[in-house]
Amino acid sequence: MANEAPFDDMFIWYEELYPSVDSSKAYSEYCKRVHGEDLSQQNFCTIDQIDFMLSEINLSADSQVLDIGCGTGKLAEYISNISKATVYGFDYSPTAIRLASERTYSKRDKLIFENGDINDKEYPPDTFDAIISVDSLYFANDLENAITKMYSWLHLKGMLAFYYSVMRFDRKESKDIMSSKKTPLAKALINAGIAYSVFDFTKECYEHQKLKRKTALDLKNDFKEEGTIFLFDYLFRESISEDMSFEDYKEFCARFLYICRKT
Ligand SMILES: C[S@@+](CC[C@H](N)C(=O)[O-])C[C@H]1O[C@@H](n2cnc3c(N)ncnc32)[C@H](O)[C@@H]1O
C-alpha cells in the first residue's frame, strides 16, 4: 500500500493511539515501571530483553539496521544511541512516522523513518546488517513471503531478530503452535529455508503481563486525570490477573525470540 492508507479498524486504532501515547505522562510512567525505560512501547519486552536481542545481533557504528513496525521510533533511536548504528524504521501509521521524524530531526543522518506496509514494502537486496521486529510480524498477511523478502534485504552474515508471541484462545485448538518449532513464524522460516535459533521468553512474558496489570491499576487515576482512560483500558486488556498461575498461562500463550544469520 506504499502511498494508500488502509482504513481498517486496526489502522484507525494506531492512528488514534500514537498521538495520545506520545503526549501522555501516565503512559510514560507506565513504560518506565513496566519496561524499564520509556520508549512508548506497544510490546511485551523489558529493556533487558531488548538489550539481550542487541547482544545477539552485535551492531557497530557502521551497521545499517531496519526496525519493522517501528511505531514512533523510540526503539530505533535507543538502538542508534547505544550502538551508533544507522537505523531505518517503517510503520504503516503515518502519524507514528511523522512523530518519529519530527522528534529525531536533528539525528536524521542516523535515523530514517518512512511510511510503509509490511506486506508490500521493498528495499534493494543486500541493504541491511540487521532487521528487527518487535511484536509487528503479526501484521504480515503472508509470513513466509515477508521474511523471504527481509532475508534478501540482508547483507551476507546479516541478522534477523524477531520477538514474537503466539496466543491460543480456543482451548480445543492443538497446542502444537505453542512449540517454538511449530509457531506460524517457525513454519514460515522453515518453509523459506532460513535457519534460526530460538529463545523461550514465555515465563518472562507471564511475569511481564502480571506487572502490566498491577502497574495499569496503580496508574489508573493518572490516566483518568489526564483524560486518557482509554489507554488504561487498553493496557488492562493486554495484561493478566496477578492470580493466574504459570501453568494456566502456558495453556494459551508462548513467547519467543527468533534469531537468524544469513549465510
Ligand atoms: C504491537 S505494535 C509494536 C510497535 C513497536 N515495534 C514496539 O515494539 O513498540 C505493532 C506496530 O505495527 C504497526 N503495523 C500494523 N500493521 C502494519 C503493517 N501492515 N505494516 C507496517 N506496520 C504495521 C502498527 O502501526 C504498530 O506500530
The ligand as a Gaussian input file, in Angstrom:
#p B3LYP/6-31G(d) Opt

LIG

0 1
 C        2.277000      -4.070000      18.591000
 S        2.869000      -2.629000      17.807000
 C        4.628000      -2.735000      18.064000
 C        5.302000      -1.406000      17.864000
 C        6.780000      -1.386000      18.196000
 N        7.511000      -2.359000      17.412000
 C        7.041000      -1.597000      19.663000
 O        7.762000      -2.554000      19.981000
 O        6.580000      -0.801000      20.485000
 C        2.679000      -3.024000      16.101000
 C        3.127000      -1.931000      15.153000
 O        2.962000      -2.423000      13.817000
 C        2.400000      -1.390000      13.021000
 N        1.685000      -2.050000      11.916000
 C        0.490000      -2.666000      11.922000
 N        0.208000      -3.170000      10.720000
 C        1.268000      -2.873000       9.921000
 C        1.556000      -3.115000       8.577000
 N        0.699000      -3.772000       7.780000
 N        2.734000      -2.684000       8.075000
 C        3.613000      -2.000000       8.872000
 N        3.379000      -1.722000      10.167000
 C        2.220000      -2.163000      10.683000
 C        1.496000      -0.603000      13.964000
 O        1.230000       0.701000      13.486000
 C        2.329000      -0.639000      15.237000
 O        3.223000       0.451000      15.280000

